[in-house]
Amino acid sequence: LLTVRVGEFMKDFAFEVTGGELVMETFNFPNPFRDGTNIVYTMNLPVDSGSIEIYNVSGVLIRTLDIPRYKLDAATYANPHSIYWDGRDMAGDLVANGTYIYVIRIERAGSSLDVSGKSVRLR
């Protein structure tokens, strides 16, 4: 129960705090990068599966990175997970200078969550 009082006014708000929702955050470093970058992520609950898809600014998928099983458990800010992207596309070629969008796609108990970020390659 939360009670708000302002002068003579008083109002009670009943609410319930639960921890069942998946919360995930991400960033990458270095950014901008030259040869590769670490895609870092935290999440409050373990998940069943996940991958990272990297797109160019035209929306073309250039690389997919699978998240290994041991990096699917909960991870805090003090001990986050990270996946290294070597700056290469699916053919193994280094990508051109520019902005890239990565999307972390995770599955948990039949639900999915996508979290995205931006990375810049400068050579």
Salt bridges, closest charged atoms under 4 A:
ASP35 OD1 - ARG34 NE 3.83
GLU53 OE1 - ARG105 NE 2.63
ASP73 OD1 - HIS81 NE2 2.79
ASP86 OD1 - ARG63 NH1 2.82
ASP114 OD2 - ARG105 NH1 2.45
